[in-house]
Amino acid sequence: MEAPLSSDEWQRYLRQMTLPGWSLEGQSKIGRSKVLVIGAGGIGSGLLPYLAGAGIGQLGIVDGDRVELTNLHRQTLYTAADIGALKAECSARRVQAANPNPDIRAYPVRLRAENAAELLADYDIIADGSDNTETRFLVNDTCLALGKTLVWGAAAGFQGQVTVFNWQGPEGRRGPNLRHLMPEPPTDAPDCVDAGVLGPLPGMVGALMAGEILKLAAGIGEPLSGRLVVFDARSLLFTTLKFG
């Protein structure tokens, strides 16, 4: 028997529980899920509020950076008053204020080889919204070692990308991972510093990632495993590339 929801939770989650295949069972799965988000920047700003709002049971936020003025055109979790504050702690307060139900944990540290396994170990789904190649490969390889599903997104210039790595399908086999797309870290991958970034773009990527995470947590729909969605914000053309 599924755990009963409080009156507050019924009101908060009613619109998503009305979706086909969701209902109380799907919401209960959401409430038991543990999701760790790497990066509380532009992608995190489009991702974290939706996860907290949907009632993810435990939500971890890893980010060692502080808010800067150059962040504010795209990192909508923050205001000018937050400049200098730790992003992990500030974003945790913001999303907790919107929904007090989830257990939200801030990890104001940089993800490194020394702490990656410990940080990821207790979570069911990992979301990578980081902004550098080294961290992306570290997250991917740690997820492979721990058997974790990884929802991945990237945004630079006008281009966004979203996919799901290392998903375990019904037959028990794991889907492809980042190294099926890029066997080794590229040395010339664009980032927001060099390529610039359209303000709404990271938020669009984060929202798409949130949709994938909620599908995985609730056990509905078809994950983007083995498929990379690429879109150009100038034309809003979406392309799906198969890999693996």
N, C-alpha and C positions, 0 to 999 in steps of 0.2 A: 504494500500500500504506500502510495506516494505521501511524503510529508506535507501536512496542510500549510497553506500560505496564510500569512496574516492579512488583515483587511487592507493594510497599506500596500502589500505586495500584489494582491489581486488587482487593485486599482492601477498600480504602476505598470504591471505586465499584461494587462487584459488585452491590449491591442495586438501584442505578438502572440499571446496564447490563442487568439482567434484564428491564426494562420493554419491552413491545412497541415496536418501532421505534427503540430506543435503541442497544443493543449497543456494540461497540467504535467503530463509525463515529460514533455520536452522542457518545460520550465524547471522541473525538478532536476533534470540533468544539467541545465544551465547553472542552477544554484549549487550543484556539487562540483562543478568544474573549477579547475585552477589554471589560470592563464598568466604567463610571464611576458611582459612587453619590454623589449630591449630598445631603448630610445624614447625620450619624451619630448621630441622636437616637433617638426612639422607633421610627420606621419603619425606620431603619437597623439598629436592634437586632434587628428581626425579619427583616431582609433579608440583612445581611452574613454572618452565620454560615452560612446556607444556600448562598449563592453560593460562599464559600470552601470549605465542606464538599463541594460538588458538583464542585470542581476547576476552576472558571473560571481560565483561564490567567493573565490579568492583571486585577487588581481595584484600581481607584483609589477613594480616599475623600476627598471634599472637604468640609471643615467647619472653620470658623474659631473655633467656640465652645469654651469650657472646661466641664468637668463641674460641675454645681451640685447642691446637695442636693435641690432640687425636681424634678430629672430622674429620681431613682432609683426612683420607683414604677413607671416604665414603660420606662426606658432600661436594659435588662437587661445590656448589655455592660459596665456600670460598677458599681463598689462604692464604699462611703464612702471608701475609701482613695484613690480616683481624683479626689476633689473638687479642682478647680483645674487638673487636667491637660487638655491639649488633646485633644478628642474624636477627631480624625482619627488622631493618633498612638497614643492609647490603644486605640482600636478596632482599628487595624491590628495592634498587638501581640497582642490577644486572639484575633483570627481566624487570625493566622499561627501562633500557638501550637497551635491546634486542627488546622491542616493546613499543614505547611511547604511544600507543593508549589506553590501559586499565587505569582505575583509580585505582592505587595501593596504599593501605593504610597500614602502619606499626603500629602495636600495641606492643611496646616493654615491655610487662607486662606478668606476670604469670596469667594464667587462674585460677580463684578462684571462690568459691561459691558467693562471694560478687559482682563480675563483669561479671560472665558468661552470664546471661540473657541480660545484656546491650550490650555486645560485639556481641552476636549471633543474636540479634533481627532484624537487618536490612538486613540480608543476606538470600538468597534463599536456598543455599546448603552449608552444613558444611562438611569439610574434616578433619578427625582426624588422624594426623600423630604424635601424642604425644608419649612419651616413658615411661609412668608410669600408673599404674592401676588406681590410684586416679583420674587423669585427664580424663582418658577414660570413667570412669563411670559418672563423672561430665558432660562431653560433651554429653554423651548419654541421661542422665536424663534431661538436659536442652533442648535438641532437642525434647524430648517427650513433655515437658511442653509448648514449643513454636510451636510445629507442624512442625519441620524442618526435611528435609531429611538429613541423615548422611552417608557419604561415609567414610569407616573405614579401616585402614590398620595397620598391626603390623609386625615387623621384629626383630628377635633375633637368634643368632647362625647361622644356615643354613636355618631356616624356615621362610617363609613369609605367611601372611594371608590377604585376602581382602574380603570385603562384603559391602552391602548397608543396612542400618537400617532405619526403620520408613518411608519407601517410600509410598507415597499415590498413589495407583493404579487407573485405569480408573473408577472403581466402587466407589471410594471415601474412601475405607478402607485403613488403615495404615498397612504396613508390620511389621514383627517382629523386635525387637531391641536387643541390647547387653544383656539385662537381660534374653532373651530367650535362649541365649547360656550359660550365667553365671549369675544365679540369684543374687549372691552376689560377691563382689570383691574377687578374690583369694589372698591368702597370699604368694604364692610361684610362682607367674608369672615370667618367665625369662625376663631379660632385657639385654641391650648391655654391661652393666658394668660387670654383673656376668657371662653371657653366651658367651660374645664376639659377633662379628657379621662379616660376610663376607662382604667386602666393597661394591660390587655391589648389594647386596640383598635389602637394603632399597630403592635404586633407582629403582629396578624392581617393588617393591611394589608401589612406588609412581607413576610410569608410568601406572600400571594397574588401580590405583585409578583415575588418570587423564582421562583415557579412559571412566571409569564409569561416571565421572562428566560431560564430554562433551556429552555423550549419553543422560544423564538426561537433560542437559541444552538445547540441540538441539531437544529433543523429538524423538530420534530414538533408535532402538534396544531394548533389554530386560535387565533391570537392574538386578544386583545380589541380589535382594531382596529375603530373605529366603534361600539363598545359600552362603555358606562360601567356598571360594577357598583357599586351603592350598597347598603350594608347598615346596619341599625340593631342595635347590640349588645344593646339592651333586649329586642327580640323575636326577634333573629337571623333576621329576614326579609331576603332578598336580592332586589333588583330590578335588572333589566338594561335600560338605556335606550339606544336606538339614536340615533346622531347623525352628522352629516356629510353 
